[in-house]
Amino acid sequence: MDLRRKMAMVTAILGITACMAVTTVQAEEEKPSADASISFLSQYIWRGFELSQDSLVIQPSMTVSHKGFGFNLWGNLDTDQFDLGTNNYNETDITISYDNSVGKMGYSAGYIYYGVDEASTQELYLGFSLDTLLSPSLTIYRDIANARSWYATLGVSHSIELAKKMSLDLGAQVAYLSADDADTYAEVGTGKKYSNLHDGLLSAALAIPVGEYMSVSPELYYSFPLSSEASDLLEASSVNGDDDSFVYGGVTASFTF
């Protein structure tokens, strides 16, 4: 799918979701919520894998939710993609989700479509969280299409309230990746299917409100392998074949409607 067709699809979906949001917001009861954000990051790292290098990536996102159901549209624009040497809008993801809670336990389920050039795939996921100290969470993803595998994350987070309604949001996460076969992910050196502790992620973001409906968040991330097998795979998959851990960051502007 060329860039113009991708942009036309994104514009159409954004237009439909915006119209849905405006129409429903006008109703007197059961109003939905909508939010949008745009991130400017120094690198695109996904599950420990390096998907960009030495270029600014721009990642817009829009979510419309109602009664626990949500629809999210997300994209990635690499301003200097390493294998093309030019701007390239190379990914459009669609997520349909449902979130709810029982007492202090929250739960979520959803479907993700990853629209990536030459590598599109689909996932289902199920997540649980506890409204208690450090807000522990567990999320399990299952690829059901072109990269059949399991990916599970265990995370904690904490928000520190600061002056002037600002907050410092801290997070830590560890993950396990298990492939169905070696054609999806293979151990470097043995060729066997990959199944191991995979990547860890530390994050820090400073949420700064700007008016009633907007906030700006400087962000910093550290991604690293959790096992020697993961280190070998992440190195082999990196752009230059040498890196398995990454420090990156940027800023996100968020808008609530």
C-alpha positions in Angstrom: 0.0 0.0 0.0 1.6 3.3 -1.1 1.8 6.4 1.1 -1.1 8.2 -0.5 -3.4 5.3 0.0 -2.3 4.9 3.6 -2.8 8.6 4.3 -6.2 8.5 2.7 -7.2 5.5 4.9 -6.0 7.3 8.0 -7.8 10.5 7.1 -11.0 8.6 6.4 -10.9 6.7 9.7 -10.0 9.9 11.6 -12.9 11.7 9.9 -15.3 8.8 10.8 -14.2 8.7 14.4 -14.3 12.5 14.8 -17.8 12.6 13.4 -18.8 9.8 15.8 -17.3 11.7 18.7 -19.0 15.0 17.8 -22.4 13.4 17.2 -22.4 11.5 20.4 -21.0 14.3 22.5 -24.1 16.3 21.5 -26.3 13.7 23.1 -27.5 14.5 26.6 -26.7 11.1 28.2 -24.0 8.5 28.0 -21.5 10.8 26.3 -18.3 9.1 24.9 -14.9 10.4 25.5 -12.2 11.1 22.9 -8.5 11.9 23.2 -5.7 12.4 20.8 -1.9 12.6 21.1 1.2 13.1 19.1 4.6 11.9 20.2 8.0 13.1 18.9 10.6 10.5 19.8 14.3 9.9 19.1 13.7 6.3 18.3 11.1 3.7 17.7 11.7 0.6 19.9 9.0 -2.1 20.1 9.3 -5.0 22.5 13.1 -4.4 22.6 13.5 -4.5 18.8 15.1 -1.4 17.1 12.7 -0.2 14.4 14.4 3.1 13.6 17.8 4.6 13.9 19.2 8.2 14.0 16.0 9.8 13.1 13.0 11.5 14.6 9.8 9.4 14.7 6.4 11.0 14.9 3.6 8.9 16.3 0.0 10.3 16.2 -2.8 8.5 18.1 -6.5 9.0 18.5 -8.9 7.1 20.8 -12.7 7.1 21.1 -14.3 5.2 24.0 -17.7 4.6 25.3 -19.0 2.4 28.1 -15.7 0.6 28.4 -15.3 0.0 24.7 -12.5 1.7 22.8 -11.3 2.3 19.3 -7.7 3.5 18.8 -5.9 4.5 15.6 -2.1 4.8 15.8 0.6 5.6 13.3 4.4 5.9 12.8 6.2 8.3 10.6 10.0 7.9 10.3 11.5 11.2 9.2 14.6 9.5 7.8 14.1 5.7 7.5 17.4 4.0 7.5 16.8 1.6 4.6 15.1 4.3 2.4 16.9 7.5 3.3 13.6 9.4 3.2 10.4 10.1 5.0 8.2 7.1 5.3 4.8 6.6 7.0 5.4 2.9 7.6 2.8 1.7 10.1 -0.9 2.1 11.0 -2.3 0.1 13.9 -5.9 -0.3 14.9 -7.0 -1.4 18.4 -10.5 -2.4 19.5 -10.7 -2.9 23.2 -12.9 -3.3 26.3 -12.0 -2.2 29.8 -13.8 -2.7 33.1 -13.2 -3.4 36.7 -14.5 -5.5 39.6 -13.6 -4.0 43.0 -9.9 -3.2 42.9 -9.2 -5.5 39.9 -9.3 -4.1 36.4 -9.4 -6.2 33.3 -9.2 -5.6 29.6 -9.4 -7.5 26.4 -8.9 -6.5 22.8 -7.8 -7.0 19.2 -4.8 -5.2 17.5 -4.2 -5.0 13.8 -0.6 -4.0 12.9 -0.5 -2.5 9.5 3.2 -2.7 8.7 4.8 -2.7 5.2 5.3 -6.3 4.1 4.7 -7.5 7.7 1.1 -6.9 8.8 -0.2 -9.1 11.5 -2.9 -9.4 14.2 -3.1 -10.0 17.9 -5.5 -10.7 20.7 -4.7 -9.7 24.2 -6.0 -10.0 27.8 -4.9 -7.9 30.7 -5.4 -7.6 34.5 -4.4 -4.9 36.9 -4.8 -4.1 40.6 -5.6 -0.7 42.1 -3.1 -1.1 44.9 0.5 -0.2 45.7 2.6 0.2 42.5 -0.5 -0.8 40.4 0.8 -4.2 39.2 -0.4 -5.4 35.8 -0.2 -8.5 33.7 -1.0 -8.5 30.0 -0.8 -11.5 27.6 -0.7 -11.1 23.8 -1.3 -13.8 21.2 -0.4 -13.3 17.6 -3.0 -15.0 15.5 -1.7 -14.2 12.0 1.8 -13.8 10.5 4.1 -13.9 13.6 2.5 -16.6 15.7 3.8 -16.2 19.2 3.0 -15.4 22.8 4.2 -12.2 24.5 3.5 -11.5 28.2 4.3 -8.4 30.2 4.4 -7.9 34.0 4.6 -4.2 35.0 4.4 -1.8 37.9 3.9 2.0 37.9 3.7 4.9 40.3 2.6 8.5 39.9 4.1 11.2 42.1 2.0 14.4 42.4 4.0 17.5 42.1 3.2 21.3 42.3 0.8 23.0 39.9 -1.1 19.8 39.0 2.0 18.2 37.5 2.9 14.6 38.1 6.0 12.4 37.6 4.9 9.0 36.2 7.4 6.1 36.7 7.1 2.6 35.2 8.9 -0.7 35.0 8.1 -3.8 32.9 9.5 -7.2 32.2 8.4 -9.5 29.3 8.5 -13.0 28.1 8.4 -13.9 24.3 7.6 -17.4 23.1 7.4 -18.2 19.3 5.4 -21.1 17.9 8.2 -22.0 15.5 11.7 -20.9 14.4 10.2 -19.2 11.3 8.7 -16.5 13.6 11.6 -16.0 16.0 14.7 -18.2 16.2 17.6 -18.4 18.7 20.8 -17.0 17.2 23.3 -19.8 16.7 21.0 -22.7 17.3 18.1 -22.0 14.9 15.7 -23.3 17.4 12.4 -21.6 18.1 12.9 -18.7 20.5 11.3 -18.9 24.0 12.8 -16.9 26.8 12.7 -13.9 29.1 12.9 -11.1 26.5 13.0 -7.4 27.3 12.8 -5.0 30.2 11.6 -1.4 30.0 12.0 1.5 32.4 10.1 4.7 31.8 9.7 8.2 33.3 7.4 10.9 32.1 6.6 14.4 33.5 2.9 15.3 32.9 2.5 19.1 32.5 -1.0 20.4 32.1 -1.5 23.2 29.6 -4.9 24.6 30.0 -8.0 22.4 30.7 -7.8 20.0 27.7 -4.1 19.7 26.9 -1.0 18.3 28.5 2.7 18.0 27.5 4.9 15.1 28.7 8.6 14.9 28.3 9.5 11.2 28.3 12.6 9.0 28.8 12.9 5.2 28.2 15.5 2.5 28.7 15.0 -0.8 26.9 17.3 -3.8 27.6 17.4 -7.6 27.2 16.6 -9.9 30.1 18.6 -13.0 29.0 21.7 -13.8 26.9 19.4 -15.4 24.2 17.4 -12.1 24.1 20.6 -10.1 23.8 21.7 -12.2 20.8 18.3 -11.9 19.1 18.0 -8.1 19.7 21.5 -7.5 18.5 21.0 -9.5 15.4 17.7 -7.7 14.7 19.2 -4.2 15.3 20.0 -1.9 12.4 23.8 -2.2 12.7 23.8 -5.7 14.4 25.5 -4.4 17.5 22.9 -3.0 19.9 20.7 -4.8 22.3 19.7 -1.9 24.7 18.5 1.6 23.9 18.0 4.9 25.7 15.5 7.1 23.9 12.9 9.7 24.6 11.0 12.8 23.4 7.8 14.6 24.2 4.1 13.8 23.8 1.3 16.4 23.5 -2.1 15.0 24.6 -5.6 16.5 24.0 -8.9 15.5 25.6 -12.3 16.2 24.1 
